[in-house]
Amino acid sequence: MTTTQVRAACPLDCPDTCALLVTVTDGVATAVKGDPDHPTTAGVLCTKVSRFTERTYHADRLLHPLRRVGKKGEGKFERISWEEALQTIAARLKPIAARDPQAILPYSYCGTMGLVQGESMSSRFFNQLGASLLDRTICASAGATGYRYTVGASIGTDMEQFQNAKLIIIWGGNPIASNLHFWMRAQEAKRNGATLIAIDPYRSLTAEKCHQHIALLPGTDAALALGLMHVLITEDLLDHDYIAQYTIGYAELKQRALEWPPERVAEVCGITATEVVELARLYGQACRSGDGAAIRTNYGVQRVHGGGMAVRNIACLPALTGAWRHPAGGMQLSSSGSFPVNRKALQRPDLLKGTPRTINMSTIGDDLLKTTSPEFGPQVEAVIVYNSNPLAVAPDSSKVAQGFAREDLFTVVLEHFQTDTVDYADIVLPATTQLEHVDAHSTYGHLYMMANNAAVAPLGEAKANTEIFRLLAQHMGFDDPCFQESDDALAAKAFDTTDARAVHFDWESLKRTGWQKLAMAEAPFAEGGFPTPSGKCELYSSAMAQAGLDPLPTYIAPHESLASNPALAARYPLAMISPPARNFLNSTFVNVKSLRAAEGEPHLDIHPDDCATRGIAAGDMVRIFNDRGSFVAKARVTDKARRGLVVGLSVWWKKLASDGKNANEVTSQRLTDMGRAPTFYDTLVEVEKAG
C-alpha cells in the first residue's frame, strides 16, 4: 500500500477557507483533516468538511453525462457519451447565438469559491459567446456595496487579531455554524476576559454562548446603529482626533444621528432603550480605554430592503470611536478586498464584443418567464448552470420552477449530484469535486492565498469545470489560444504579483506549501488610508448622492413590515428568516445521509406565545404561507425565536422535504436598497397547523 498526503483547500462558500491535508492510499482519498500548521485552520474542521470523502465517494455521485428522457422536473435520464453531450449542446447553442447570443444565460455562484474552477474558463467561454452577463448578487452584494461606500473596499480586521479584543460584537451571524475558526478566536478572547455580544433576531447557538443577546426585529439593524451613534455623540464617547483626520461628513452625520434617541430606536427595533444605551457605552468606553473593540458583521444583516444601508451604518462606528487604531479593533464584514485577484487575466473580458445585457440571478424566477421585449431583450432560450442549485436556493421558488419547466428552454447543468435543479436539465454533465482537480483560492474571512492540489484522479467520467468549458469552446469553434490554457497556467495568473500584498506569490511554491499570507498591515486603517475617493472613511458619501441614495446613514424599513405595509402585516403577522442550518452549507451536503440525519427534518422554530394563539403544539406539522406560496415543517416551540418571528433553518433540497418544498417558496424577488441583492429575511408569513 502506498500512502501520501496532499495539500488542499476547502472550496465552500465559507469565510474559513480551511487548509486541508488529504490522505490518499493507493489512489483513494481515505481522510480529510485540517492542517495543524495553518494559523487559522489550526487542525480543526467543521463536521461537514471532515466528511468530504463521504461526499466525493457518495453512491449517488453523477459520473457520466446524461440526457433527459422524461418531463422536466421528473428527473428521468439516460446515459450518453461525452461526445454526444457536447455535440447536442453545441447544436442547440449555435443557432441561438446566431440569432442573439444574449438569449443564452450562465447561472453560477459559489458551489466552489476557487478562482480557477469558479469563474475563469467559464467566463472566457461566455464572453467569447456574447451571452448575457449574470449579476451574481445572491449572497453578499448589498452589504459589500454599503461597506464599500463607507470604507472603500472589503478590507477589515484580520481574523487572527480577534482573540486580542476585549469586546467583540457579533452582528447578524452565527459563527458556530458558519464561521467556526472565527468562533475559536472569539472563545479565546472570552477566556482572556473579553465580553461577547450577539445582535440577532434569533437566539442562535452563538447567541446562547455570548454574554448578552440583543434580539432586535429583522431588518432594523440600521436603526440600532443610528441609536448607538446617538449615544456615542451625546455622551462624547468619540475619538475626535480620528474623526478630524480620517473621516469626512461628521457634522452632517451628527445632525442625522441626533434624530435617533434610544427611545425611538427601541420602538423600531423591538428592544429596550436601556439595551441601546448600555451597548453604546460598553463599545465607546472599550475603544476609549485603548482595548480592542471589534465588530464581526455577517451577511444576515443585509438580506432585507435596507440591508446595504445597515452595513454602512455599522461601518461608521469604528471610525467614530477610533476603533480602527487597534489591530484587534475595527470591523470585519469580508476580507475579500484584501486580495489582488487578477480577474482580467483569468476571465478575459476583452473577448467580449459589445456590452451584453445583465440579468440578476436573484430575479431568475421572473426573468425566465419573460418574453422578448425592447426593455428586457430576447427571451432566455438556454441556461447553463454550474456551481449553483437555483431550484433550491433562489427566492420565490415556485416561479423559479415554472421558468425552468419551460419545454422551450434548453438547460445544461454541471453537477456532482442529482439536485433539484438537475431534475429540470436537458443535459447533465458530471463535474469533479475539490479532491479531483487543481484550484487557487482567495478567501473572505482571513488573509491567506491558498492552493488546492488534486488528491485523486476524477471518478468515472467526471471532468473539471475548466475542462468542460474547454471542450464546449472547441465544439463551438472557438479557436483563441486562451481556451487551451491548463488549470496550472490559470492558477499561476490568479494573483497580481505587481501588487505588494501578493508580491511573493508563486504558484509552484504555493502548491508545495499550501498557503501564504498576504503582506498586510496589522491594523489596516490605523492611520486612515481608506480606499475611498476621499481617502477617508466617508460618513457622508458623495458617490451615494450621485447614485440617488441618501448620502448619510439612515434607516430603511423592510419591504414587508408593519411600517411599510400595514395591510400585508395584518394578513401575515409573523416575520420569517431562514438562516443556515448547522449541518448544511446553502444546499450543499443536504444529500449526505449522516449530515441530514443530524439535522433531522425541516422544522420551524416558533415562540410559545405565537403557538398558543394558533393552537400549535411542539411536534405539529405546520404550514407556513403567504401570497407567494407555502411549505410544511415540524414546529419546535421555543423562545429562541422572539415573539412575532419564525425561523426555518435552511436550505433543504425540496425533493427531500415531505411536501417537496422549502423556505424559498415564501421568499421574495424584491431587491435591496443597493447592490441589487435578494431580501430573503424580509418576509412576512402566517403559520397554521397543516391539514
Protein Blocks (a to p, Z undefined) as FASTA:
>chain_A
ZZdddddddfbdcfklpadddddeehiafbdcddfklmklnopacfklmmmmmmmmgckl
cfbdcddfbdehklpacdddfklmmmmmmmmmmmmmmmommlpccdddjkbacfklmmmm
lmmmmmmnopacdddfklmmmmmmmmmmmnopacdddfklmmmpcbdcdehiafklmomm
lmmmmmmmmmnopacddddfbacfklmmpmbdcdddehilmmmmmmmmmmmmmnopacfk
lmmmmgghklmmmmmmmmmcfklmmmmnopafklmmmmmmmmmmmmmnopacdddddfkl
mmcfklmmmmmmmmmmmmmnommmpmkgcjdfbfklmpccdfklmnopmlpgcjdddddf
klmmmmmmpccdfknopadfbdcdehiafklmpghkllmmmmmmpmklccddddfbdcfk
lmmpfbdcddddfklcccddddfkbccdcddddfbdcehjbccfklmmmmmmmmnopabf
klmpcfklmmmmmpcckbmklmmgcfklmmmnopacddddfblmlngjiabfkopacfba
fklmmnopafbdcddddfbafklmmmlmmmmmcccdddddfkbghjgoklpmklmmmnop
adddddfklmmmnopaehiacddddfkbccdddddddfkbcghiacddddddfklpmnop
afklmmcfbdcfehpiacfklccddddddZZ
